Amino acid sequence: MSPSADSAASQWLEQLAAMRAAIADLKLPETNGESGKHELGFDLDDDDLSPASPTDDIWDLISEDEEDFSDGSLEPPAVDEVAAVGSQEWLGQKCAEVASKGTGLDREALQEQIVAILASDSSDEELQMTLADTLGFEELDLVSDLIATRKQLLSQPVKQPSGLLSKAERDARLRQADIDHKTASLAAAQNRGGEQYPHVYKAHDAGNTLSSHGKKYALPIGSERIERPLYEEYAIPATKVNTLARQQKLVQIADLDGLCKRTFRGYTTLNRMQSLVFSVAYQTSENMLICAPTGAGKTDAAMLTILNTVAKNIHPSPIDEPEAEEFAVHTDDFKIVYVAPMKALAAEITEKLGKRLAWLGIQVRELTGDMQLTKAEISATQIIVTTPEKWDVVTRKSTGDTELVQKVRLLIIDEVHMLHDERGAVLESLVARTERQVESTQSLIRIIGLSATLPNYTDVADFLKVNRMAGLFYFDQSFRPVPLEQHFLGVKGKAGSKTSRENTDKTAFEKVKDMLEQGHQVMVFVHSRKDTVRTARQLLEMAADEGVGDLFDPSQHEGYTNAIRDVKQSKGKEIRELVAKGMGTHHAGMPRSDRNLIERLFGDGVLKVLCCTATLAWGVNLPAAAVIIKGTQLYSAEAGKFVDLGILDVLQIFGRAGRPQFQEVGIGMIITSNDKLQHYLTAVTQQQPIESQFSKKLVDNLNAEISLGTVTSVPEAITWLGYSYLFVRMRRNPMAYGIEWTEINNDPNLVQRRRDLIVK
């Protein structure tokens, strides 16, 4: 230190000592024996009144309060004073509050980070996710305020904190930050960033964390929970339809080879989803898993893989002669199997594929419980559309149909998320049998999985032996042609009770009335044929009681007169009665002519409301602006009891919501009992990974393999089980299958566990 600085410091200390002596000479009166509290507005400790020694550190005299006062005033600034929203002072206060909860960042660092995020070029939606990740989902209100005042905040200079911190204060803050960081709760596993795959088109969708019955749901931004006297409702807004990135273009049909041009005649381009899968589906032989929402065009994506297989068995080759438009198909060299989940869907797929490929002379036939084929017909057929159970029966036979099975070059499995259903065990058996056949015969069988969006798509990809970096495609709800607004309603009252049933009826009417008032057509799905008529009459009675019967009145529609004339020819008394009032019913027990009539009248807009069963969702493509699932209990003849409506059915019904040519948004509602609300909310919003059901049918499937001769010993049975989805999920989620961590650590491939399952 220089001599001048030494003299200045000593001079300052002398003045301080003189001031202290003068204060001591004043002999101010003491209050209650305490000598530190005066009218000056600050406190003096006894230690502060002692004479200063030359060794005193002058920094010891600086206030140890939260912040020092740089403006010279004796009063500290009002810490609790609320600054204006959108000011840097307000941001500082909010950052201090968040930092005090233990984010691992101090106030200044957090404030700088937030300003940097706001200054980026990100859209508001991207900002929401980035800020929510930084601040935590419990600070969503703050995130909304930050985005709302973004311009205002960026227009102001960042205010530096006033005053200086003492060494003791700095040390205390560092110690506290260290403690907070160590004791901070871990982030939820589902929120951690995982490995990135090139064909996963998935926006961040978990923006609102809503709680109910002790459970938390991470739902899309804008979701809300509504409490009503009769029910509790979760409303999830429709996602925004995205456009392709700059480097991505729709595939023009005119630019394709002759095989694709003639098959996709009438198309100008493929849609967004099909354009993204085109190169892998048509130009490679990779196994694929395509996860996309209902209505995104998965059937046409499957058609691309069919054309890839056909292209290898025709002359001339479209690869060598892309301009050729006439081809000779080697029909005896290949078979393609399309596994559809239901007979109704199999019939629709058969018709669709048959029309498209008729010009090539390719035969497409349905092989289900309803449609048996002779050996000669099977031999003459190139594409077989079947159900999992039927194909399982065909491939179980050790003799007879081996020639058919050996000619299969492509296996398409529609609705792979059926693995979660009790029928999923059949799918696992089929895939395991096919994959073992590929290995044993060294013949290439390409496996294509089509699925609704599901959370653990990587597990399903591993099960189908899909290369995650090449054949795994995931498309979120933004690829739906009409965005879907979803409502989940849990009615109050014990499930199955009279109160619950009455609340369900009242809630269904309330929602139907809301939709009609907005000018929408509505489909109400019920779960028995008798319920279609009962619900239709009930809705009309409630409308009459409330004086809103005119909402259903079809008499003003231009097609009403013709509709009444056509309905008179129907033998159904209920149809004649209800159509005149703007209401229709539809179920599999009706005559085909009546069903066709109702479908036409609803499609033309004459009928405002259609009460139907789930068979309509699986069969005819008849969309409506809004769909309402009334109740989720249905009677299962196989089980001999009431069971819950399957998630597969819910997704299929919701897929009927929204007509691309008329509405910008489709509305799907499900009315269930309060105790089942959580189940459907998590499953339909893809928060519940799909698990294997294979263990329930393990004995049956093992016996089938033994009978077929593909499993002849315990080691072979262990190997066979390694091809199942059960094996994939046991390794990924061992606790759900009763496997301790010690067991999976000691035996990562679960050889002993598989042996126990086989032997015991």
N, C-alpha and C positions, 0 to 999 in steps of 0.2 A: 504494500500500500504506500502511496506517495506521502511526503510530509504534509502537503496541503490537505489531503484527505484525512490524515491523522488529527490535524489541528481542528478541522471542521467537526469531526466526530466527538473529540474531547469537549469542544465548545458546546455542542448540542447536549452532551451529558451533563455539563455544568448547569446549563439552563434548566434542564429537567429536574436536577436535584434542587435547584432554587425554587422551582414551582412546587415540588413536593413539600419543601420546608414551609413555604407560605401557606399551603393548604393545612398542614399540621398545626400552624400557629393560630388558625381560625377557631380551633376547638369547637367544631360544629356539634350540636346536641345529637346523642344517639337515640335510636328508636328501638325499644325492646332489647337493648343490649347489642344491636347490630349496627355496625358503623359503615355500611357500604351503600345504603339506599338514600338518595338525595333527590332533590327536585330537578337535577340536571338531566335525568332521563337515562343515566347509565350507571352501572355498579362498579365499585372499587373494592378489590380484594385487599385483605391485610397485607398479603405479599407484595401487592403493587405499591403500598405506602411505605415500604421499607426503603432505606437509602440505597441508591444504585451503586453497584461496585463496578470498577473498570472492566471486570470480566463478563458483565451481563451482555447477553446477545440482544442487540436492539430488536431483532425479529420476534423476541419473546413478548414484546410490548404490543404486537399486532393482534387484533381481535381474533379469537378462536371461533367466532360465530360462523354460520353457514357461508356467508360471503362478506368481504370487507366493503366498506363504504367509500367509494372513490369520489363522491360528490362533496365531501367535506361536511355533510350534515350529521348531526348526532343521532337522528332517528334511523334505524335500519329500514331498507325498502320493504314495502308490504308484500311479503312472500305470497300470501293467499289471494292477492288481488288478481282477478281473472282478466287476462288480456283479451283483446278483440280476436275473434276467430279469423284465421287467415294471416295474422301478423307473425313475425319471427319470434316475438316475445311469447305468443301463444304456443308456437311450435316448441320453443324451449321448455315451457312449463309441461307440455304433454310428454316431451322426451324424458324429462326428469321423472315424471310419474311412471313411465314405462321402464326406465332404467332401474328405478327402485324395486321393481318386481323381479329383478335378476335376469337380465337379458345377456349379461356378459359384456355389455358396452356401457360406457359412461354417457352422460347426457350430451356432451359436445360431439363425441364420435357418432352417436346415434342421429343427432340433428344433421351433421354433415352428410351422413349416409342417406338420410331421407331426402335431403335437398338434391343430392346427386341422382337419386332414383327418379325424382319428379322432373329433373332437367333432361332426362333421356328422351329418345324419340318414340318410346313405347306407347301403344294405345291404352285407353283407360282400362280395358279388360286385362291387359298384360300387367299394367301397373297394380291393379287390385291384387293379383296373385303374388307379385314380387313384394309388395308392401305387407301383405298378409303373412308371407313367409318370414319377413324381417321382424315384424312386430308381434306375430302370433294371431291366431284366429279369434282370440277373445277380444282383440282390439279392432274389430270390423267397423265399428262406428267411427273410430279415429281414421281408419283407412278411407271411408266414404268422405269425411270432412277434408282430408288431405287432397283427394282427387277433385273435390268440388272447388277448393280454393287454390288449385295448382298454379294458375297464372298469377294470382295475387302474391303467393309466397315467393315465386321466382322473380317477381319484379322488385323485391326488397333485398338490400344487402344483408348478409348473415351477421347478426349482432354478436360481437365477441363478448364473452362473459366479463362482467366488471369485477375489479378488485383482484387481489392475489390470494393464493392459498398458502397457508403456513405449511411447514414441513410435516408437522404432526397431522394436519388435516389431510395432506396428500397421502401420507402413509395409511391413515385410517380408511380413506376411500379405496385405496388399492387393496387393503386387506379385505374390505367388505365385498369388493368386486370379485376377489378370488374365492371368498366363501360362497357368494351367490352363484358363481359359475360352477363350483363343485357340487352344489346342492340343487342345481336346476334340474327339472324333470326332463327325461329323454323325450325326443320327438317321437310321435307315433310312427310305427314302421311304414304305414301306408303313405305317409307324407314325405318319406325320404326319396331322394332321386335315385332311380335304379339305372340299369344299363340301357343305353339308347339303341333302338333298332331302326333301320332305315325306312321301313314301311309301316311304322306305327303313327297314324295321324290322329293325335289325341290332344285336345286342348286341356289346360288346367281347368277342372270343373268344380273342385271342392272349394266353395267360397263362403258358405254360411254353415256354421255349426249350430244345429238346432237340437235341443234336448227334450226328451220325453220319457217318463217312467224310468229315470236313471240312465237312459241310453243316450249317446250322442251320435248324431248323423251329420257327416260332412256332405252337404248338398250343394248343388250349383248356386252361383251368385244370384241373388234375387229371390231365393226360396223363402217361404214364410210358413209359420205355423199359426193356424186360426182355431180358436176355441169357440164352439157354438153350443147352445143348450142341448141339442140332440146328438152332436158328433164333434170329433176333433179332426181337423183337416190339415194336411201338408200340401201346399201348392208349389209346384216346381215349374218355373217359366220355360218357355220354348227356347231352344238354343238358336243362335244366329247361324244361318246357312253361310258357310265360308265359300270362298272362290279359290281356284287353283293358284299356286304360287307362280311367280313370273316365269320361271323356267319350265313349268309344267303346262302342257297343252292337251286339249281334248283330242282323242284319236279320231281322225277323219276317216270314215268308211271308204271314201274315194281313194285314199292313199294305200289301202290294204290290197292283198292279193285276191285273185278271183274266187277262191274258196270262201273267204270272209265276206266279200262283196255280195255274193249271191245269197249267203245264209242270213246276212243282216240287211237284206233288201227292205227298203222303206225307212231305214235309219240314215241319218245324216252323219251323226257322230255317236261315239260311245259316251256314256255319262262320266262324271268326275271319277267315281269309284272304279268303274270298269276301265277307264283310261289309265289309271294308276296301276292296276293289276295286269294290264294287257301284255307287257313285255315278258313277265314271268309266266303268266297263264298260257299264252299262245306260243311263245318262242323258246321255252325250256320244258324240261320234264321234271322239274322240282315238285316234291310234295308241297302242298299249300294248306294254310288255314286262313280263311277269309272271315273276319268278324266284322259284321256291318249291321246297322239297324234294319228292321223290316221295311221293305219298300225301296231299299237302296239299289236294287238290281243285281242281287246275288245269282239269280238263275241265268242271266246273260253272262255273268263272269264264269259260271260253270260251263256255259256253251263254248267259251273260248278254249277251255281245257279239253272239251269233247272234240273240237275242231283240230286241236293239236294232235290228238290220237288218230283221228280220221286222216289227217295229212300224211301220216306215216304209212298208211295202208291204201293209198290211192295212186293212180297213174294218170297224167304226169304229176310229179311232185310240185306243189305250189311254191316250194322254196326255189326249185330250179326254173320253173316257168310261172312267175307270179301273174302273168297276164292271162293264163289259160282259164277258161270258164267251163269246160266240159271235162269231166273226170270219170275214170272207171274205178269203182271201189272193190277192193279185195274183201268181200263180205265174210269169207270163211276164216279170215286170219285174226279177227279180234272180237272181243265183247267189251261193252261198257256197262257198268252197273251203277244205277242211280238209286241210292237208298233214301226214301222219303219217310217222314215220321208217321204219316197217317194215310189210310187208303184214299181218302178224299183228295189229299194233296197229290198222291201218286197218279190219280186219274188226270188231274190238271196238268201235271208235269208231262205226262205221256202225250197229251194232246198238243201241248206247246212245242215240245221237241219234235214230235212227228211232223207237224206242219212245216217247221223250219228246215228239216233235213230231208223232206220228201223228194226234193229235186235231185238228191244224190242216190235215191233208191235205198236209203237206209231204213230198216224196219225198227220202229220203237214200239215195244209192247209192255203192258202192265202185268206183273206177276205178284198177285196178292192173294189173300184168303178168298176174295170174291172172284178173282180172275185167274183160273188155272190155265197153264199152257201144256200142250203135248210136247214130247221130245222133238218132234219134227218142227213145231213152231219155235221152240227154244233155239234149235239149230239154225233156223232161218232168221232169227232176230239178232240185230247187232247191239241195240241198246235196251237193256231190261230195267224197268222202273219198278222197284219193289219196296217192301217195308223191312225193318231190321229183323223181325221175327221170321218172316218168310225166307229171307236170304240165309238166315241162320240155319233153318231147316234144310235148305238146298245144300249148303256147304258142309253140313254135319254128316252127310251120307258118305260112306267109305267107297261105295260103288255107284255106278249109274251116271251121276252128273259130274264126274271128275273132268271130262273133256270140256264141259262148260266152264268150270272153275279155272282150268289151266289156260283158257283162252282170254281170260279177263286181263285187260291192259290198263283199265282206269276204274277206280272205285270212288264215287262221289257220295259223301255222307252229308245229307242236309240236316240242319238243326242239331249240330254236334252238342250243343249245350243240354241236350236231352240226357247226357251223362249223369246229370244231377237227379234225374227222375228215376223211378223204380225200373223203367225200361232201359236205363243206361247200361245195365250189366250185359245186355244183348250186344250193344254197340262195342263194348270192351272186348267181348268174346270174338266178334267179327274182325276187329282190327288186329287183335293178337294173332288170330288164325291166318289172316292175310299176310302179316309181316313175317310170320314163321314160314309161310309158303314162299315168300320172296327169297328168304335166306336159304331154304332147303333146295329150291329149284333153280336159283340164280336167274329167275325171270323178273323183268321189271313190271311191277304193278304200281302205278302212280296213285297216291291217295290224296284226295281233296276234301277238306272239311269246310263246310259252310255253317256259320253260326251267327246268332245275335251277339251283340256286344256283351262280353263277360269280363270280370276283373282279372282272373288268373289265366289269361290267354296263353301265356308262355308255357304253362303246365300242359295245356291241351295240345299245343304245338309239339312239345317233347313227346307226348303220347303218340301222336301221328307221325313221328319221326320227320318233323319239318325243320329245315335249317332256319333258325331264327333270323339270320341276316339276309336270307334270300326269299323264303316262301311264307314268312309270317306277315300277314296284313291285318291291321286293326284300324277301323274307321269309327269315329265317335258319332254322336247324335247329329252333328252338323251336316252329315252326309245324307240325312233323311230328306227325301224330296219335299215333304211338307214338315216343318219343325213341329215337334209334339210338346204340348203343354200338359203336364201330368198332375192329377189331383188324387191324393190318397185319403180316404175318409174312414175313420173308425167310429162306428156308432156306439153309443153308451148303452149299457145293459149287459147282463150275462149272456154269453154266446148261446144261441138256441132258445132263449127265453122269449116270452110274449113281448116284453118291453123292447128287446133287441130287434125282433121282427117288425114291430110297429115303427120303431125309429128308422129302420132300413127302408120301409115303404115310404115314410114321410120324406126322408132325405132324398130318395130316388125321384119322387115327384118334384121336390124343390129344385133339384138340378135339371130335370127335364124342362121344367117351366122356365128356368133361367136361360137355357139354350134356345128354346123356342122364341123367347122374347128378343133374343139377339139375331133371330132369323136363321138359326141353324137346324139342319135335320139331325135327328138323334137315333142311334141304335141302342137299345137296352138289352143287354145280354143276361139271360137267366139260365138256370141249370136243369130244367125239366120241361118236357113238352107241355104239360098241363100248366106250368107257370107262365108260359108265353101269353095264353089267353087271359089267365087270372090277372097278370100284371097290366095288360092292355086295358081291361075293364076297370081295374082299380085306378089307373092314371086318369081315365075319363071321368070316373066318379069324383075323384078329388078335384079335378078341374072344374066340374059342375058345381061342387060345394063352394069353391072359391070364386066362382063367377068368371073363370078364364077359359071356358070351353072353346071360345072363338080362336084360341091359339092353335088348336088342333084342326080347325075347320078347313077342309080342302076344296070347298065349293067354288072358291074364286080362281082356282088353278085352271088353265086353259085345257088341260087334259082330263078334267074331272068327269065330263059327260061320257067320254069314251071309256073311262075307267069303270064307271057304274055299269055301262052296257056289258063290258067284258066280265065283270064280277058276277053278273046274273047267271052266267054259264057255269059258275063254280058250284060244286056240290057241297062245299063247306059252309054251313050256316054262320059260323063265327066270322068267316072272311067277309061274307056279304054284309053282316052287321057292322063290322069294325071299319072296313074300307070307307064306307059312307061317312064315317066320323074322322077320317084322316089317320087312322091307325092300322098297322099291319102286323101279322104274326108269321113266323117262319121257323120250321123245324123239319127234321128228317122224316117224320111220320106223315107229312102232308103229301098229297099226290104231286107228281112232278109238274103237272100243268099249273097247279095252284102256286107252287114255289116259283116257277118261272114268271107267273103273272105278278106276284108280290115283288119279286126282284125288279121287274120292269117298271112297275108303278113307283117304287122307291127311287130307282135310278132316275126316273123322269121328274121326280120332285112332287108327285101328287100326294104321296104319303109323307107326313111330317115325322112320325115316330114309328119305328119298327121294333117289336119285341121278338127276340130270336134266341136260339141256343148257339153254343160255340161252334157247331158244325158249319154255320154260315161263314165264320171267320176263316175256317180252314179250306173251305171249298171255293165258292164263287168269289171273284174279286169285286166286291160291292162296297166301296168306301162310303163313309158318312163324315160330316163335319165334326161330330162329337160321338164318342162311344161311352156308355156307362155300364160297368159290370155291377149288377145288383146282387150282392151276396157272394160268398166264396165257398159255401158248403154245398156239395153235391153227393148224391148217393152212388156208391160204387157197388155194382152187382158182384164183382169179383171178390171184393173185400167183405161184402155183406154189411157195410156200415157207411156212414157219411164221412167223406174225406175232403181235404182242402183242394180248391182249384189249383191246378198245376201252374207253375211260373211260365211254362211254355205256352199254355193257353192264354195267359194274361198278355204276354208279349205279342202273340199273334193277333189278339183282339185289339190291342193298342195300335197295332200296325194298320188297322182299318181306319184309323182316325185321320181325317184330312183328305180332301180331294185336290190334287195338284192344279186342276184347271179352274177351281172355284175359290179355294181358301188359301191364305198364306200360312195359317197355323191350324193344326189338328188338336183336338182336346180329348184326352183320355182320362176317365174317372173310374176308380174302383172303390166300391162301398163294402166294407168288411166289418167284422166285429172288432172291438177295441183291442182285444188280446192278440189278434192276428195282424194288426196294423204294422207292427214292427217287422214281421216276417216279409210282408209284401213290399214294404218301403225299402228294405235293405236289398231284397232280391231283384226287384225291378230296376232300382237305381244302381245296380251292379256293385254293391258294397259287400256282397257275400260270395266268397269263392265257391265254385262248384266242386263238390266232393264226390268220391266214388261210391257207387252202390254195389260194387262187384262182390264184396264179401257175403252179401245176403244170398247170392245165387252161385256161390263158389262150387258147391258140391255138384249141382246140375251141370255147370259148364266143364268142370274137370272130368266128369263121367263122359260127357260128349267127346272130349279130346281123346280119352282113353279108348272109347268105342271107335273113333275115327282112326286110331293108330298113331296119332301124332305125339302122344305122351305114353311112354312105356315104362317109366321108372320115376322114382322120387326126384333125382337130379333133373330129369327132363321137365317134370312138373314145376320145379323151382324156376327153371329157365323160362318156361311158358308164362308163369306168373309175373316175370320181369317185363313182359310186353304189355302189361295191363296199366290202365290209368290209376288203379289202386296202388300200384308200386310207385308211380310218380308222386302221388299225393302223400303216401306214407313217408316218403323221404322229405317232402316239402313241409308237411304239417303233421309231424309224428304224434303230437299230443291228442289230436282228434281221433287217432286210431289206437289209443291206449299204449303208445310206445314211449318209454322213458328216454330222457336225453342221454343217459349213460349207455343205453342199448344202442342208440344210433351212432354215438361216438365210437363205441367199440366195434360196431359192425355196420359201416356206412351203407353197404349194399343190402342190408337186412336179409342176408342169406338164411340165418337161423329163424328169423320171424316168418319168412316165406315157407321154410320147412315145417314150422309149427302149424301154419295155416293149412298146409297140404295134408300133414299126417294126422292132425287132431280134428 
